[in-house]
Each structure stands twice: as structure tokens, then as C-alpha cells.
Amino acid sequence: MAISILVFCGHVAYPGWHVDHIEEFESDIEVKLFPSRPLTQACFIASGFGASLLLISALWQNVSAAAAGSTISYTTYGTTKAHVGPVAMVLLWLAFLALTLVSVGLLLLILSLRVLSELSENSDHSDYGYDTASSDEGSRVSRRRRVYV
């Protein structure tokens, strides 16, 4: 539970939306920054560790409840019957499923950010917009600037 709270607090630190003004187009656009890589990896590791601990505790709780039920049945010579409550098991396995989904989602986020950074490093940016070359009249150095459509 404490690890889940730490993961939740890590998600709160993700950057939100903000408005940027682009001078070229004289318009405002809404931009959402990517979360930092170390924060995302820390949240992924914590959620994976929490999910594995939750799996172990779910298995041990199921085994111990079944053992306690059979012990009570044997010691009272069958007059008392004990069984594992299905609601308790469903709640425990749903918590494990939810934390596992968070781990998978964070893994997909990490992998997609890695692919996106590799694509942006390896490309010449000609596929993502129109490149125009502008040169100063008195200079031979030409500057490249991007024009977004």
C-alpha cells in the first residue's frame, strides 16, 4: 500500500499542460511536456515491486485462509465450517490487477518515449515539416528553420 502511494505521488509530479505563444504564426498552442525519464523509471520500478509484493501476499493470504478453515473444521469435529470469503479474494486480486496495469502502462510509456527519442535523434527532420533555408544578405552562412504545418 505504501509503495502504491509513492507511485501515486510520483505521478502527481508529472508536468501538466501550458500555453506557448508562437511568434511565427501569432497563435497560442497548448503543450504538454514529457515526464522526466528518471521519475518515470522510478515509478515503474516501484509499481513493479509493489505488484510483486501484492502477488506474494495474495497467494499467502489464500493459502493461510484455506489452512485456517480446514484447521477449524478438524478441531471442532465438523461442527463449524469455515471458508474463504469470495469478496476478500476478489478485492485482493483486483488490487493486484490494478497495480499490474499501472506497471504495464508505465512500461509502455518508457518504451514509447525511448522510441520517440531515438526517432528524433536519428532523423533529419525533413519528414516532420518543411525545412526552409534562409540566409542573411551579407553572410554566406545559411540558417535552417522549421516551418510547422
C-alpha positions as CSV (number, residue, x, y, z in Angstrom):
1,M,0.0,0.0,0.0
2,A,2.8,2.4,0.9
3,I,4.5,1.7,-2.4
4,S,1.3,2.5,-4.3
5,I,1.1,5.8,-2.5
6,L,4.7,6.6,-3.5
7,V,3.8,5.8,-7.2
8,F,0.8,8.0,-7.0
9,C,2.9,10.9,-5.6
10,G,5.3,10.3,-8.4
11,H,2.5,10.7,-10.9
12,V,1.5,14.0,-9.4
13,A,4.9,15.4,-10.2
14,Y,4.4,14.8,-14.0
15,P,4.3,18.1,-15.9
16,G,0.9,19.5,-17.0
17,W,-0.4,21.5,-19.9
18,H,0.7,25.0,-20.5
19,V,0.2,27.5,-23.3
20,D,3.0,28.6,-25.6
21,H,2.9,31.6,-27.9
22,I,4.5,31.1,-31.3
23,E,5.6,34.3,-32.9
24,E,5.8,33.0,-36.4
25,F,2.1,32.1,-36.6
26,E,0.9,34.6,-34.0
27,S,-1.1,32.0,-32.2
28,D,-1.2,30.1,-28.9
29,I,-0.8,26.3,-28.7
30,E,-1.3,24.0,-25.8
31,V,1.8,22.0,-25.0
32,K,2.2,19.1,-22.6
33,L,5.8,18.2,-21.7
34,F,7.0,14.7,-21.4
35,P,7.7,13.4,-17.9
36,S,11.3,13.1,-16.8
37,R,12.9,9.7,-17.5
38,P,14.3,9.1,-14.0
39,L,10.9,9.8,-12.4
40,T,9.1,7.5,-14.9
41,Q,11.6,4.7,-14.3
42,A,11.4,5.1,-10.5
43,C,7.6,4.9,-10.7
44,F,7.8,1.8,-12.9
45,I,10.2,0.1,-10.6
46,A,8.2,0.9,-7.5
47,S,4.9,-0.2,-9.1
48,G,6.5,-3.5,-10.3
49,F,8.0,-4.1,-6.9
50,G,4.6,-3.3,-5.3
51,A,2.8,-5.6,-7.7
52,S,5.2,-8.5,-7.0
53,L,4.7,-8.0,-3.2
54,L,1.0,-7.8,-3.7
55,L,1.1,-11.1,-5.6
56,I,3.1,-12.8,-2.9
57,S,0.7,-11.5,-0.2
58,A,-2.4,-12.6,-2.2
59,L,-1.0,-16.1,-2.6
60,W,-0.1,-16.4,1.1
61,Q,-3.4,-15.0,2.2
62,N,-5.2,-17.5,0.1
63,V,-3.1,-20.4,1.5
64,S,-3.4,-19.3,5.1
65,A,-7.2,-18.7,4.9
66,A,-7.7,-22.2,3.4
67,A,-5.4,-23.7,6.1
68,A,-7.2,-21.9,8.9
69,G,-10.5,-23.0,7.6
70,S,-9.5,-26.7,7.4
71,T,-7.9,-26.5,10.9
72,I,-11.0,-25.0,12.4
73,S,-13.1,-27.8,10.7
74,Y,-10.9,-30.5,12.1
75,T,-10.6,-29.2,15.6
76,T,-14.3,-28.8,16.1
77,Y,-15.0,-32.2,14.6
78,G,-17.0,-30.8,11.7
79,T,-19.5,-28.8,13.7
80,T,-18.1,-25.5,12.5
81,K,-17.4,-24.8,8.8
82,A,-15.0,-22.1,7.7
83,H,-14.5,-20.9,4.1
84,V,-12.6,-18.2,2.4
85,G,-14.8,-15.2,1.6
86,P,-15.0,-14.6,-2.1
87,V,-15.3,-10.8,-1.7
88,A,-12.0,-10.6,0.1
89,M,-10.3,-12.6,-2.6
90,V,-11.9,-10.6,-5.4
91,L,-10.7,-7.3,-3.7
92,L,-7.2,-8.6,-3.3
93,W,-6.9,-9.8,-6.9
94,L,-8.4,-6.6,-8.2
95,A,-5.8,-4.6,-6.3
96,F,-3.1,-6.8,-7.9
97,L,-4.6,-6.3,-11.3
98,A,-4.8,-2.6,-10.9
99,L,-1.2,-2.3,-9.8
100,T,-0.1,-4.6,-12.6
101,L,-2.0,-2.4,-15.2
102,V,-0.1,0.7,-13.8
103,S,3.2,-1.2,-14.2
104,V,2.3,-2.2,-17.8
105,G,1.2,1.4,-18.6
106,L,4.4,2.9,-17.3
107,L,6.5,0.3,-19.2
108,L,4.6,1.3,-22.4
109,L,5.3,5.0,-21.6
110,I,9.0,4.4,-21.1
111,L,9.3,2.3,-24.3
112,S,7.4,4.8,-26.3
113,L,9.4,7.7,-25.0
114,R,12.6,5.8,-25.9
115,V,11.4,5.1,-29.4
116,L,10.4,8.8,-29.8
117,S,13.8,10.0,-28.6
118,E,15.5,7.6,-31.0
119,L,13.4,8.7,-33.9
120,S,14.1,12.4,-33.1
121,E,17.8,11.8,-32.8
122,N,18.2,9.7,-36.0
123,S,16.0,11.8,-38.3
124,D,17.0,14.8,-40.4
125,H,13.6,16.4,-39.5
126,S,12.6,16.5,-43.2
127,D,9.7,14.1,-42.6
128,Y,8.0,16.2,-39.9
129,G,7.7,19.6,-41.5
130,Y,9.0,21.8,-44.2
131,D,12.6,22.9,-43.9
132,T,13.4,26.3,-45.4
133,A,16.8,27.8,-45.7
134,S,17.1,31.5,-45.0
135,S,20.3,33.4,-45.4
136,D,21.4,36.8,-44.4
137,E,22.2,39.1,-47.3
138,G,25.7,40.0,-46.0
139,S,26.6,36.5,-44.9
140,R,27.3,33.2,-46.6
141,V,26.1,31.2,-43.7
142,S,22.6,29.9,-44.2
143,R,20.4,29.1,-41.2
144,R,17.8,26.3,-41.2
145,R,14.5,26.9,-39.6
146,R,11.5,24.7,-39.3
147,V,8.0,25.6,-40.5
148,Y,5.2,23.6,-39.0
149,V,2.1,23.0,-40.9
